Amino acid sequence: MARDMSDKEILKMELEQLKKEVSTPRTPVGANCAETIAFVEGLLPNDPLIKGVPDDKNPYKGDKGGCIIT
């Protein structure tokens, strides 16, 4: 697509993109990190990777037997 365009058209497209990007609201990285940490810590009590899955709700645990490699 860009190969078929003149340099002027390419520069015009770049300028339009930069105009869009300059109007994007920005926040400091520290504020974003604090929000992310708070979000993750808020979900921590219900995280099955941290707490584990109770045996009665675990579909992979039970009377199905196991695999024994000999």
mmCIF file of the N, C-alpha and C atoms, coordinates in Angstrom:
data_MODEL
# 
_entry.id   MODEL 
# 
loop_
_atom_site.group_PDB 
_atom_site.id 
_atom_site.type_symbol 
_atom_site.label_atom_id 
_atom_site.label_alt_id 
_atom_site.label_comp_id 
_atom_site.label_asym_id 
_atom_site.label_entity_id 
_atom_site.label_seq_id 
_atom_site.pdbx_PDB_ins_code 
_atom_site.Cartn_x 
_atom_site.Cartn_y 
_atom_site.Cartn_z 
_atom_site.occupancy 
_atom_site.B_iso_or_equiv 
_atom_site.pdbx_formal_charge 
_atom_site.auth_seq_id 
_atom_site.auth_comp_id 
_atom_site.auth_asym_id 
_atom_site.auth_atom_id 
_atom_site.pdbx_PDB_model_num 
ATOM 1   N N  . MET A 1 1  ? 0.826   -1.170  0.000  1.00 0.00 ? 1  MET A N  1 
ATOM 2   C CA . MET A 1 1  ? 0.000   0.000   0.000  1.00 0.00 ? 1  MET A CA 1 
ATOM 3   C C  . MET A 1 1  ? 0.881   1.249   0.000  1.00 0.00 ? 1  MET A C  1 
ATOM 4   N N  . ALA A 1 2  ? 1.874   1.283   0.891  1.00 0.00 ? 2  ALA A N  1 
ATOM 5   C CA . ALA A 1 2  ? 2.724   2.467   0.978  1.00 0.00 ? 2  ALA A CA 1 
ATOM 6   C C  . ALA A 1 2  ? 3.588   2.611   -0.268 1.00 0.00 ? 2  ALA A C  1 
ATOM 7   N N  . ARG A 1 3  ? 3.844   1.506   -0.940 1.00 0.00 ? 3  ARG A N  1 
ATOM 8   C CA . ARG A 1 3  ? 4.662   1.580   -2.163 1.00 0.00 ? 3  ARG A CA 1 
ATOM 9   C C  . ARG A 1 3  ? 3.955   2.346   -3.276 1.00 0.00 ? 3  ARG A C  1 
ATOM 10  N N  . ASP A 1 4  ? 2.639   2.311   -3.269 1.00 0.00 ? 4  ASP A N  1 
ATOM 11  C CA . ASP A 1 4  ? 1.853   2.967   -4.307 1.00 0.00 ? 4  ASP A CA 1 
ATOM 12  C C  . ASP A 1 4  ? 1.597   4.445   -4.015 1.00 0.00 ? 4  ASP A C  1 
ATOM 13  N N  . MET A 1 5  ? 2.070   4.925   -2.851 1.00 0.00 ? 5  MET A N  1 
ATOM 14  C CA . MET A 1 5  ? 1.779   6.295   -2.445 1.00 0.00 ? 5  MET A CA 1 
ATOM 15  C C  . MET A 1 5  ? 3.012   7.176   -2.642 1.00 0.00 ? 5  MET A C  1 
ATOM 16  N N  . SER A 1 6  ? 2.766   8.446   -2.868 1.00 0.00 ? 6  SER A N  1 
ATOM 17  C CA . SER A 1 6  ? 3.876   9.383   -2.990 1.00 0.00 ? 6  SER A CA 1 
ATOM 18  C C  . SER A 1 6  ? 4.376   9.744   -1.591 1.00 0.00 ? 6  SER A C  1 
ATOM 19  N N  . ASP A 1 7  ? 5.551   10.344  -1.542 1.00 0.00 ? 7  ASP A N  1 
ATOM 20  C CA . ASP A 1 7  ? 6.108   10.749  -0.252 1.00 0.00 ? 7  ASP A CA 1 
ATOM 21  C C  . ASP A 1 7  ? 5.191   11.730  0.467  1.00 0.00 ? 7  ASP A C  1 
ATOM 22  N N  . LYS A 1 8  ? 4.565   12.596  -0.282 1.00 0.00 ? 8  LYS A N  1 
ATOM 23  C CA . LYS A 1 8  ? 3.666   13.584  0.302  1.00 0.00 ? 8  LYS A CA 1 
ATOM 24  C C  . LYS A 1 8  ? 2.467   12.899  0.965  1.00 0.00 ? 8  LYS A C  1 
ATOM 25  N N  . GLU A 1 9  ? 1.905   11.886  0.302  1.00 0.00 ? 9  GLU A N  1 
ATOM 26  C CA . GLU A 1 9  ? 0.763   11.164  0.862  1.00 0.00 ? 9  GLU A CA 1 
ATOM 27  C C  . GLU A 1 9  ? 1.166   10.400  2.126  1.00 0.00 ? 9  GLU A C  1 
ATOM 28  N N  . ILE A 1 10 ? 2.364   9.820   2.094  1.00 0.00 ? 10 ILE A N  1 
ATOM 29  C CA . ILE A 1 10 ? 2.844   9.080   3.266  1.00 0.00 ? 10 ILE A CA 1 
ATOM 30  C C  . ILE A 1 10 ? 3.027   10.031  4.443  1.00 0.00 ? 10 ILE A C  1 
ATOM 31  N N  . LEU A 1 11 ? 3.629   11.175  4.199  1.00 0.00 ? 11 LEU A N  1 
ATOM 32  C CA . LEU A 1 11 ? 3.817   12.159  5.262  1.00 0.00 ? 11 LEU A CA 1 
ATOM 33  C C  . LEU A 1 11 ? 2.479   12.669  5.795  1.00 0.00 ? 11 LEU A C  1 
ATOM 34  N N  . LYS A 1 12 ? 1.501   12.813  4.920  1.00 0.00 ? 12 LYS A N  1 
ATOM 35  C CA . LYS A 1 12 ? 0.175   13.250  5.345  1.00 0.00 ? 12 LYS A CA 1 
ATOM 36  C C  . LYS A 1 12 ? -0.465  12.205  6.261  1.00 0.00 ? 12 LYS A C  1 
ATOM 37  N N  . MET A 1 13 ? -0.323  10.938  5.909  1.00 0.00 ? 13 MET A N  1 
ATOM 38  C CA . MET A 1 13 ? -0.859  9.862   6.748  1.00 0.00 ? 13 MET A CA 1 
ATOM 39  C C  . MET A 1 13 ? -0.170  9.856   8.111  1.00 0.00 ? 13 MET A C  1 
ATOM 40  N N  . GLU A 1 14 ? 1.158   10.029  8.112  1.00 0.00 ? 14 GLU A N  1 
ATOM 41  C CA . GLU A 1 14 ? 1.897   10.044  9.367  1.00 0.00 ? 14 GLU A CA 1 
ATOM 42  C C  . GLU A 1 14 ? 1.440   11.213  10.245 1.00 0.00 ? 14 GLU A C  1 
ATOM 43  N N  . LEU A 1 15 ? 1.233   12.370  9.633  1.00 0.00 ? 15 LEU A N  1 
ATOM 44  C CA . LEU A 1 15 ? 0.780   13.536  10.370 1.00 0.00 ? 15 LEU A CA 1 
ATOM 45  C C  . LEU A 1 15 ? -0.599  13.297  10.988 1.00 0.00 ? 15 LEU A C  1 
ATOM 46  N N  . GLU A 1 16 ? -1.511  12.700  10.224 1.00 0.00 ? 16 GLU A N  1 
ATOM 47  C CA . GLU A 1 16 ? -2.840  12.380  10.749 1.00 0.00 ? 16 GLU A CA 1 
ATOM 48  C C  . GLU A 1 16 ? -2.742  11.420  11.930 1.00 0.00 ? 16 GLU A C  1 
ATOM 49  N N  . GLN A 1 17 ? -1.867  10.426  11.827 1.00 0.00 ? 17 GLN A N  1 
ATOM 50  C CA . GLN A 1 17 ? -1.694  9.474   12.924 1.00 0.00 ? 17 GLN A CA 1 
ATOM 51  C C  . GLN A 1 17 ? -1.139  10.168  14.167 1.00 0.00 ? 17 GLN A C  1 
ATOM 52  N N  . LEU A 1 18 ? -0.162  11.044  13.976 1.00 0.00 ? 18 LEU A N  1 
ATOM 53  C CA . LEU A 1 18 ? 0.403   11.771  15.114 1.00 0.00 ? 18 LEU A CA 1 
ATOM 54  C C  . LEU A 1 18 ? -0.623  12.678  15.765 1.00 0.00 ? 18 LEU A C  1 
ATOM 55  N N  . LYS A 1 19 ? -1.507  13.276  14.974 1.00 0.00 ? 19 LYS A N  1 
ATOM 56  C CA . LYS A 1 19 ? -2.571  14.109  15.535 1.00 0.00 ? 19 LYS A CA 1 
ATOM 57  C C  . LYS A 1 19 ? -3.515  13.274  16.399 1.00 0.00 ? 19 LYS A C  1 
ATOM 58  N N  . LYS A 1 20 ? -3.792  12.043  15.969 1.00 0.00 ? 20 LYS A N  1 
ATOM 59  C CA . LYS A 1 20 ? -4.635  11.152  16.777 1.00 0.00 ? 20 LYS A CA 1 
ATOM 60  C C  . LYS A 1 20 ? -3.931  10.782  18.078 1.00 0.00 ? 20 LYS A C  1 
ATOM 61  N N  . GLU A 1 21 ? -2.634  10.482  17.974 1.00 0.00 ? 21 GLU A N  1 
ATOM 62  C CA . GLU A 1 21 ? -1.891  10.034  19.152 1.00 0.00 ? 21 GLU A CA 1 
ATOM 63  C C  . GLU A 1 21 ? -1.705  11.144  20.177 1.00 0.00 ? 21 GLU A C  1 
ATOM 64  N N  . VAL A 1 22 ? -1.564  12.383  19.725 1.00 0.00 ? 22 VAL A N  1 
ATOM 65  C CA . VAL A 1 22 ? -1.351  13.476  20.663 1.00 0.00 ? 22 VAL A CA 1 
ATOM 66  C C  . VAL A 1 22 ? -2.588  13.730  21.512 1.00 0.00 ? 22 VAL A C  1 
ATOM 67  N N  . SER A 1 23 ? -3.754  13.384  21.023 1.00 0.00 ? 23 SER A N  1 
ATOM 68  C CA . SER A 1 23 ? -4.981  13.599  21.792 1.00 0.00 ? 23 SER A CA 1 
ATOM 69  C C  . SER A 1 23 ? -5.301  12.425  22.718 1.00 0.00 ? 23 SER A C  1 
ATOM 70  N N  . THR A 1 24 ? -4.486  11.382  22.702 1.00 0.00 ? 24 THR A N  1 
ATOM 71  C CA . THR A 1 24 ? -4.703  10.232  23.569 1.00 0.00 ? 24 THR A CA 1 
ATOM 72  C C  . THR A 1 24 ? -4.356  10.617  25.010 1.00 0.00 ? 24 THR A C  1 
ATOM 73  N N  . PRO A 1 25 ? -5.272  10.393  25.955 1.00 0.00 ? 25 PRO A N  1 
ATOM 74  C CA . PRO A 1 25 ? -4.951  10.724  27.349 1.00 0.00 ? 25 PRO A CA 1 
ATOM 75  C C  . PRO A 1 25 ? -3.846  9.806   27.871 1.00 0.00 ? 25 PRO A C  1 
ATOM 76  N N  . ARG A 1 26 ? -2.933  10.394  28.599 1.00 0.00 ? 26 ARG A N  1 
ATOM 77  C CA . ARG A 1 26 ? -1.791  9.644   29.118 1.00 0.00 ? 26 ARG A CA 1 
ATOM 78  C C  . ARG A 1 26 ? -1.716  9.796   30.627 1.00 0.00 ? 26 ARG A C  1 
ATOM 79  N N  . THR A 1 27 ? -1.254  8.751   31.276 1.00 0.00 ? 27 THR A N  1 
ATOM 80  C CA . THR A 1 27 ? -1.049  8.781   32.728 1.00 0.00 ? 27 THR A CA 1 
ATOM 81  C C  . THR A 1 27 ? 0.368   8.332   33.023 1.00 0.00 ? 27 THR A C  1 
ATOM 82  N N  . PRO A 1 28 ? 0.919   8.771   34.141 1.00 0.00 ? 28 PRO A N  1 
ATOM 83  C CA . PRO A 1 28 ? 2.276   8.345   34.494 1.00 0.00 ? 28 PRO A CA 1 
ATOM 84  C C  . PRO A 1 28 ? 2.342   6.829   34.718 1.00 0.00 ? 28 PRO A C  1 
ATOM 85  N N  . VAL A 1 29 ? 3.491   6.261   34.428 1.00 0.00 ? 29 VAL A N  1 
ATOM 86  C CA . VAL A 1 29 ? 3.676   4.816   34.580 1.00 0.00 ? 29 VAL A CA 1 
ATOM 87  C C  . VAL A 1 29 ? 3.465   4.391   36.024 1.00 0.00 ? 29 VAL A C  1 
ATOM 88  N N  . GLY A 1 30 ? 3.932   5.202   36.958 1.00 0.00 ? 30 GLY A N  1 
ATOM 89  C CA . GLY A 1 30 ? 3.769   4.870   38.374 1.00 0.00 ? 30 GLY A CA 1 
ATOM 90  C C  . GLY A 1 30 ? 2.312   4.732   38.770 1.00 0.00 ? 30 GLY A C  1 
ATOM 91  N N  . ALA A 1 31 ? 1.464   5.599   38.227 1.00 0.00 ? 31 ALA A N  1 
ATOM 92  C CA . ALA A 1 31 ? 0.033   5.524   38.535 1.00 0.00 ? 31 ALA A CA 1 
ATOM 93  C C  . ALA A 1 31 ? -0.580  4.264   37.930 1.00 0.00 ? 31 ALA A C  1 
ATOM 94  N N  . ASN A 1 32 ? -0.183  3.933   36.716 1.00 0.00 ? 32 ASN A N  1 
ATOM 95  C CA . ASN A 1 32 ? -0.697  2.708   36.084 1.00 0.00 ? 32 ASN A CA 1 
ATOM 96  C C  . ASN A 1 32 ? -0.249  1.476   36.853 1.00 0.00 ? 32 ASN A C  1 
ATOM 97  N N  . CYS A 1 33 ? 0.998   1.478   37.312 1.00 0.00 ? 33 CYS A N  1 
ATOM 98  C CA . CYS A 1 33 ? 1.493   0.330   38.084 1.00 0.00 ? 33 CYS A CA 1 
ATOM 99  C C  . CYS A 1 33 ? 0.716   0.177   39.382 1.00 0.00 ? 33 CYS A C  1 
ATOM 100 N N  . ALA A 1 34 ? 0.460   1.300   40.056 1.00 0.00 ? 34 ALA A N  1 
ATOM 101 C CA . ALA A 1 34 ? -0.290  1.244   41.315 1.00 0.00 ? 34 ALA A CA 1 
ATOM 102 C C  . ALA A 1 34 ? -1.696  0.704   41.081 1.00 0.00 ? 34 ALA A C  1 
ATOM 103 N N  . GLU A 1 35 ? -2.343  1.128   40.015 1.00 0.00 ? 35 GLU A N  1 
ATOM 104 C CA . GLU A 1 35 ? -3.682  0.619   39.693 1.00 0.00 ? 35 GLU A CA 1 
ATOM 105 C C  . GLU A 1 35 ? -3.651  -0.870  39.376 1.00 0.00 ? 35 GLU A C  1 
ATOM 106 N N  . THR A 1 36 ? -2.640  -1.298  38.643 1.00 0.00 ? 36 THR A N  1 
ATOM 107 C CA . THR A 1 36 ? -2.520  -2.715  38.288 1.00 0.00 ? 36 THR A CA 1 
ATOM 108 C C  . THR A 1 36 ? -2.287  -3.564  39.532 1.00 0.00 ? 36 THR A C  1 
ATOM 109 N N  . ILE A 1 37 ? -1.427  -3.102  40.422 1.00 0.00 ? 37 ILE A N  1 
ATOM 110 C CA . ILE A 1 37 ? -1.154  -3.845  41.662 1.00 0.00 ? 37 ILE A CA 1 
ATOM 111 C C  . ILE A 1 37 ? -2.414  -3.942  42.504 1.00 0.00 ? 37 ILE A C  1 
ATOM 112 N N  . ALA A 1 38 ? -3.153  -2.855  42.625 1.00 0.00 ? 38 ALA A N  1 
ATOM 113 C CA . ALA A 1 38 ? -4.395  -2.875  43.405 1.00 0.00 ? 38 ALA A CA 1 
ATOM 114 C C  . ALA A 1 38 ? -5.413  -3.832  42.786 1.00 0.00 ? 38 ALA A C  1 
ATOM 115 N N  . PHE A 1 39 ? -5.507  -3.847  41.465 1.00 0.00 ? 39 PHE A N  1 
ATOM 116 C CA . PHE A 1 39 ? -6.437  -4.746  40.778 1.00 0.00 ? 39 PHE A CA 1 
ATOM 117 C C  . PHE A 1 39 ? -6.074  -6.210  41.041 1.00 0.00 ? 39 PHE A C  1 
ATOM 118 N N  . VAL A 1 40 ? -4.798  -6.533  40.895 1.00 0.00 ? 40 VAL A N  1 
ATOM 119 C CA . VAL A 1 40 ? -4.354  -7.919  41.095 1.00 0.00 ? 40 VAL A CA 1 
ATOM 120 C C  . VAL A 1 40 ? -4.549  -8.339  42.547 1.00 0.00 ? 40 VAL A C  1 
ATOM 121 N N  . GLU A 1 41 ? -4.201  -7.470  43.484 1.00 0.00 ? 41 GLU A N  1 
ATOM 122 C CA . GLU A 1 41 ? -4.374  -7.813  44.892 1.00 0.00 ? 41 GLU A CA 1 
ATOM 123 C C  . GLU A 1 41 ? -5.847  -7.949  45.265 1.00 0.00 ? 41 GLU A C  1 
ATOM 124 N N  . GLY A 1 42 ? -6.724  -7.218  44.580 1.00 0.00 ? 42 GLY A N  1 
ATOM 125 C CA . GLY A 1 42 ? -8.156  -7.355  44.828 1.00 0.00 ? 42 GLY A CA 1 
ATOM 126 C C  . GLY A 1 42 ? -8.699  -8.703  44.384 1.00 0.00 ? 42 GLY A C  1 
ATOM 127 N N  . LEU A 1 43 ? -8.101  -9.278  43.362 1.00 0.00 ? 43 LEU A N  1 
ATOM 128 C CA . LEU A 1 43 ? -8.539  -10.583 42.859 1.00 0.00 ? 43 LEU A CA 1 
ATOM 129 C C  . LEU A 1 43 ? -7.827  -11.749 43.550 1.00 0.00 ? 43 LEU A C  1 
ATOM 130 N N  . LEU A 1 44 ? -6.848  -11.459 44.358 1.00 0.00 ? 44 LEU A N  1 
ATOM 131 C CA . LEU A 1 44 ? -6.027  -12.486 44.989 1.00 0.00 ? 44 LEU A CA 1 
ATOM 132 C C  . LEU A 1 44 ? -6.828  -13.515 45.799 1.00 0.00 ? 44 LEU A C  1 
ATOM 133 N N  . PRO A 1 45 ? -7.828  -13.104 46.588 1.00 0.00 ? 45 PRO A N  1 
ATOM 134 C CA . PRO A 1 45 ? -8.547  -14.105 47.388 1.00 0.00 ? 45 PRO A CA 1 
ATOM 135 C C  . PRO A 1 45 ? -9.282  -15.165 46.559 1.00 0.00 ? 45 PRO A C  1 
ATOM 136 N N  . ASN A 1 46 ? -9.650  -14.845 45.338 1.00 0.00 ? 46 ASN A N  1 
ATOM 137 C CA . ASN A 1 46 ? -10.401 -15.797 44.509 1.00 0.00 ? 46 ASN A CA 1 
ATOM 138 C C  . ASN A 1 46 ? -9.550  -16.455 43.438 1.00 0.00 ? 46 ASN A C  1 
ATOM 139 N N  . ASP A 1 47 ? -8.248  -16.263 43.477 1.00 0.00 ? 47 ASP A N  1 
ATOM 140 C CA . ASP A 1 47 ? -7.363  -16.782 42.429 1.00 0.00 ? 47 ASP A CA 1 
ATOM 141 C C  . ASP A 1 47 ? -7.067  -18.263 42.669 1.00 0.00 ? 47 ASP A C  1 
ATOM 142 N N  . PRO A 1 48 ? -7.529  -19.143 41.757 1.00 0.00 ? 48 PRO A N  1 
ATOM 143 C CA . PRO A 1 48 ? -7.297  -20.573 41.963 1.00 0.00 ? 48 PRO A CA 1 
ATOM 144 C C  . PRO A 1 48 ? -5.819  -20.961 41.832 1.00 0.00 ? 48 PRO A C  1 
ATOM 145 N N  . LEU A 1 49 ? -5.023  -20.153 41.173 1.00 0.00 ? 49 LEU A N  1 
ATOM 146 C CA . LEU A 1 49 ? -3.600  -20.474 41.069 1.00 0.00 ? 49 LEU A CA 1 
ATOM 147 C C  . LEU A 1 49 ? -2.866  -20.198 42.376 1.00 0.00 ? 49 LEU A C  1 
ATOM 148 N N  . ILE A 1 50 ? -3.411  -19.325 43.208 1.00 0.00 ? 50 ILE A N  1 
ATOM 149 C CA . ILE A 1 50 ? -2.802  -19.014 44.497 1.00 0.00 ? 50 ILE A CA 1 
ATOM 150 C C  . ILE A 1 50 ? -3.371  -19.919 45.591 1.00 0.00 ? 50 ILE A C  1 
ATOM 151 N N  . LYS A 1 51 ? -4.701  -20.011 45.661 1.00 0.00 ? 51 LYS A N  1 
ATOM 152 C CA . LYS A 1 51 ? -5.366  -20.774 46.717 1.00 0.00 ? 51 LYS A CA 1 
ATOM 153 C C  . LYS A 1 51 ? -5.442  -22.261 46.408 1.00 0.00 ? 51 LYS A C  1 
ATOM 154 N N  . GLY A 1 52 ? -5.486  -22.592 45.155 1.00 0.00 ? 52 GLY A N  1 
ATOM 155 C CA . GLY A 1 52 ? -5.717  -23.976 44.774 1.00 0.00 ? 52 GLY A CA 1 
ATOM 156 C C  . GLY A 1 52 ? -7.197  -24.212 44.558 1.00 0.00 ? 52 GLY A C  1 
ATOM 157 N N  . VAL A 1 53 ? -7.524  -25.344 43.990 1.00 0.00 ? 53 VAL A N  1 
ATOM 158 C CA . VAL A 1 53 ? -8.912  -25.691 43.696 1.00 0.00 ? 53 VAL A CA 1 
ATOM 159 C C  . VAL A 1 53 ? -9.351  -26.735 44.713 1.00 0.00 ? 53 VAL A C  1 
ATOM 160 N N  . PRO A 1 54 ? -10.500 -26.531 45.361 1.00 0.00 ? 54 PRO A N  1 
ATOM 161 C CA . PRO A 1 54 ? -10.983 -27.547 46.309 1.00 0.00 ? 54 PRO A CA 1 
ATOM 162 C C  . PRO A 1 54 ? -11.211 -28.883 45.593 1.00 0.00 ? 54 PRO A C  1 
ATOM 163 N N  . ASP A 1 55 ? -10.969 -29.966 46.317 1.00 0.00 ? 55 ASP A N  1 
ATOM 164 C CA . ASP A 1 55 ? -11.098 -31.295 45.717 1.00 0.00 ? 55 ASP A CA 1 
ATOM 165 C C  . ASP A 1 55 ? -12.502 -31.565 45.175 1.00 0.00 ? 55 ASP A C  1 
ATOM 166 N N  . ASP A 1 56 ? -13.528 -31.025 45.825 1.00 0.00 ? 56 ASP A N  1 
ATOM 167 C CA . ASP A 1 56 ? -14.884 -31.289 45.353 1.00 0.00 ? 56 ASP A CA 1 
ATOM 168 C C  . ASP A 1 56 ? -15.220 -30.526 44.072 1.00 0.00 ? 56 ASP A C  1 
ATOM 169 N N  . LYS A 1 57 ? -14.443 -29.489 43.732 1.00 0.00 ? 57 LYS A N  1 
ATOM 170 C CA . LYS A 1 57 ? -14.687 -28.728 42.514 1.00 0.00 ? 57 LYS A CA 1 
ATOM 171 C C  . LYS A 1 57 ? -13.647 -29.017 41.431 1.00 0.00 ? 57 LYS A C  1 
ATOM 172 N N  . ASN A 1 58 ? -12.708 -29.846 41.721 1.00 0.00 ? 58 ASN A N  1 
ATOM 173 C CA . ASN A 1 58 ? -11.642 -30.144 40.773 1.00 0.00 ? 58 ASN A CA 1 
ATOM 174 C C  . ASN A 1 58 ? -12.073 -31.284 39.847 1.00 0.00 ? 58 ASN A C  1 
ATOM 175 N N  . PRO A 1 59 ? -12.260 -31.013 38.558 1.00 0.00 ? 59 PRO A N  1 
ATOM 176 C CA . PRO A 1 59 ? -12.708 -32.066 37.647 1.00 0.00 ? 59 PRO A CA 1 
ATOM 177 C C  . PRO A 1 59 ? -11.620 -33.097 37.344 1.00 0.00 ? 59 PRO A C  1 
ATOM 178 N N  . TYR A 1 60 ? -10.397 -32.807 37.692 1.00 0.00 ? 60 TYR A N  1 
ATOM 179 C CA . TYR A 1 60 ? -9.291  -33.718 37.378 1.00 0.00 ? 60 TYR A CA 1 
ATOM 180 C C  . TYR A 1 60 ? -8.911  -34.597 38.556 1.00 0.00 ? 60 TYR A C  1 
ATOM 181 N N  . LYS A 1 61 ? -9.599  -34.457 39.654 1.00 0.00 ? 61 LYS A N  1 
ATOM 182 C CA . LYS A 1 61 ? -9.322  -35.247 40.834 1.00 0.00 ? 61 LYS A CA 1 
ATOM 183 C C  . LYS A 1 61 ? -10.503 -36.189 41.051 1.00 0.00 ? 61 LYS A C  1 
ATOM 184 N N  . GLY A 1 62 ? -10.254 -37.351 41.555 1.00 0.00 ? 62 GLY A N  1 
ATOM 185 C CA . GLY A 1 62 ? -11.390 -38.220 41.860 1.00 0.00 ? 62 GLY A CA 1 
ATOM 186 C C  . GLY A 1 62 ? -11.096 -39.680 41.619 1.00 0.00 ? 62 GLY A C  1 
ATOM 187 N N  . ASP A 1 63 ? -12.142 -40.409 41.307 1.00 0.00 ? 63 ASP A N  1 
ATOM 188 C CA . ASP A 1 63 ? -12.076 -41.862 41.194 1.00 0.00 ? 63 ASP A CA 1 
ATOM 189 C C  . ASP A 1 63 ? -11.695 -42.328 39.806 1.00 0.00 ? 63 ASP A C  1 
ATOM 190 N N  . LYS A 1 64 ? -11.202 -41.463 38.982 1.00 0.00 ? 64 LYS A N  1 
ATOM 191 C CA . LYS A 1 64 ? -10.905 -41.837 37.608 1.00 0.00 ? 64 LYS A CA 1 
ATOM 192 C C  . LYS A 1 64 ? -9.636  -42.685 37.520 1.00 0.00 ? 64 LYS A C  1 
ATOM 193 N N  . GLY A 1 65 ? -8.908  -42.732 38.579 1.00 0.00 ? 65 GLY A N  1 
ATOM 194 C CA . GLY A 1 65 ? -7.644  -43.471 38.527 1.00 0.00 ? 65 GLY A CA 1 
ATOM 195 C C  . GLY A 1 65 ? -6.564  -42.568 38.026 1.00 0.00 ? 65 GLY A C  1 
ATOM 196 N N  . GLY A 1 66 ? -5.439  -43.134 37.802 1.00 0.00 ? 66 GLY A N  1 
ATOM 197 C CA . GLY A 1 66 ? -4.325  -42.332 37.351 1.00 0.00 ? 66 GLY A CA 1 
ATOM 198 C C  . GLY A 1 66 ? -3.548  -43.057 36.285 1.00 0.00 ? 66 GLY A C  1 
ATOM 199 N N  . CYS A 1 67 ? -2.475  -42.511 35.945 1.00 0.00 ? 67 CYS A N  1 
ATOM 200 C CA . CYS A 1 67 ? -1.596  -43.080 34.946 1.00 0.00 ? 67 CYS A CA 1 
ATOM 201 C C  . CYS A 1 67 ? -0.309  -43.513 35.623 1.00 0.00 ? 67 CYS A C  1 
ATOM 202 N N  . ILE A 1 68 ? 0.036   -44.747 35.441 1.00 0.00 ? 68 ILE A N  1 
ATOM 203 C CA . ILE A 1 68 ? 1.266   -45.271 36.036 1.00 0.00 ? 68 ILE A CA 1 
ATOM 204 C C  . ILE A 1 68 ? 2.197   -45.661 34.909 1.00 0.00 ? 68 ILE A C  1 
ATOM 205 N N  . ILE A 1 69 ? 3.366   -45.088 34.943 1.00 0.00 ? 69 ILE A N  1 
ATOM 206 C CA . ILE A 1 69 ? 4.387   -45.405 33.941 1.00 0.00 ? 69 ILE A CA 1 
ATOM 207 C C  . ILE A 1 69 ? 5.338   -46.407 34.559 1.00 0.00 ? 69 ILE A C  1 
ATOM 208 N N  . THR A 1 70 ? 5.489   -47.533 33.884 1.00 0.00 ? 70 THR A N  1 
ATOM 209 C CA . THR A 1 70 ? 6.380   -48.568 34.411 1.00 0.00 ? 70 THR A CA 1 
ATOM 210 C C  . THR A 1 70 ? 7.624   -48.725 33.579 1.00 0.00 ? 70 THR A C  1 
# 
